[in-house]
Amino acid sequence: MEKLFNGKKTAKLGSEKNPAVVHVKTKKRMDEVSKIFEKNGWKYTIELQEDKPEDITDLEILLNWPKPIEAQNKVRRNEPCPCGSGKKYKKCCGK
């Protein structure tokens, strides 16, 4: 059985240790993509492959990086109920 976690932290995409890898079909497209990487300061490798389909998945991930989600505060038992009744949460909506 193969281990899923080896204890080593992976480097962030677009860094020196983990550059983004992109495959494009034309020289013009290569120039367009490299400008995007350089503008954002990401490390990258672009391969020109005219006979294969374009693959810019790593660039799309970097451009659409997920935003952190803020956790909402939990209502505790003895706090006023958020429904506005004026009662404690445990006596109102926390049953």
C-alpha positions as CSV (number, residue, x, y, z in Angstrom):
1,M,0.0,0.0,0.0
2,E,1.3,3.4,-0.9
3,K,1.4,6.3,1.6
4,L,-0.7,9.3,0.7
5,F,1.2,11.7,3.0
6,N,5.0,11.6,3.1
7,G,5.5,14.4,5.6
8,K,7.0,16.8,3.2
9,K,5.3,20.2,2.5
10,T,4.7,20.9,-1.1
11,A,5.9,24.3,-2.4
12,K,3.3,26.9,-3.5
13,L,2.5,26.8,-7.2
14,G,4.4,29.5,-9.1
15,S,7.4,29.5,-6.8
16,E,11.0,28.6,-7.4
17,K,10.5,25.1,-6.1
18,N,7.2,24.5,-7.9
19,P,7.0,26.6,-11.1
20,A,3.8,26.5,-13.1
21,V,4.0,24.4,-16.3
22,V,2.1,25.5,-19.4
23,H,1.8,24.0,-22.9
24,V,0.9,26.2,-25.8
25,K,0.6,25.8,-29.6
26,T,2.0,29.1,-31.0
27,K,4.8,31.5,-30.4
28,K,2.3,34.4,-30.1
29,R,0.4,32.6,-27.4
30,M,3.6,31.8,-25.6
31,D,4.4,35.6,-25.5
32,E,0.9,36.4,-24.2
33,V,1.1,33.8,-21.4
34,S,4.6,34.7,-20.4
35,K,3.6,38.4,-19.9
36,I,0.8,37.3,-17.5
37,F,3.3,35.3,-15.5
38,E,5.9,38.0,-15.4
39,K,3.3,40.7,-14.5
40,N,2.4,38.7,-11.4
41,G,5.9,37.6,-10.5
42,W,5.2,33.9,-10.8
43,K,7.9,31.4,-11.8
44,Y,6.9,29.3,-14.9
45,T,7.9,26.9,-17.6
46,I,6.3,27.2,-21.1
47,E,6.6,24.4,-23.6
48,L,5.8,25.0,-27.3
49,Q,3.9,21.9,-28.6
50,E,2.2,22.6,-31.9
51,D,0.8,19.0,-32.3
52,K,-0.8,18.8,-28.8
53,P,-3.8,20.8,-27.3
54,E,-3.1,23.9,-25.2
55,D,-2.9,23.2,-21.4
56,I,-2.8,26.3,-19.2
57,T,-4.4,24.7,-16.1
58,D,-1.6,26.0,-13.8
59,L,-2.1,29.5,-15.0
60,E,-5.9,29.3,-14.5
61,I,-5.3,28.0,-10.9
62,L,-3.0,30.9,-10.1
63,L,-5.4,33.5,-11.6
64,N,-8.4,32.1,-9.8
65,W,-6.8,31.3,-6.4
66,P,-9.6,30.5,-3.9
67,K,-10.2,33.2,-1.3
68,P,-10.0,32.2,2.4
69,I,-13.4,31.7,4.0
70,E,-14.1,33.5,7.3
71,A,-15.6,31.4,10.0
72,Q,-18.8,32.7,11.4
73,N,-19.1,33.2,15.2
74,K,-21.1,30.5,16.9
75,V,-24.0,31.6,19.1
76,R,-23.3,30.2,22.6
77,R,-26.0,28.9,24.9
78,N,-26.2,31.9,27.2
79,E,-25.9,34.7,24.6
80,P,-29.0,36.6,23.3
81,C,-30.8,34.8,20.5
82,P,-29.9,36.2,17.0
83,C,-33.6,36.1,16.1
84,G,-34.2,39.2,18.2
85,S,-36.6,37.8,20.7
86,G,-34.6,39.0,23.7
87,K,-34.4,35.5,25.2
88,K,-31.3,33.5,25.7
89,Y,-30.4,31.3,22.8
90,K,-30.8,28.1,24.8
91,K,-34.4,29.1,25.7
92,C,-35.4,30.2,22.2
93,C,-33.9,28.8,19.0
94,G,-31.3,26.5,20.6
95,K,-33.7,23.8,21.8
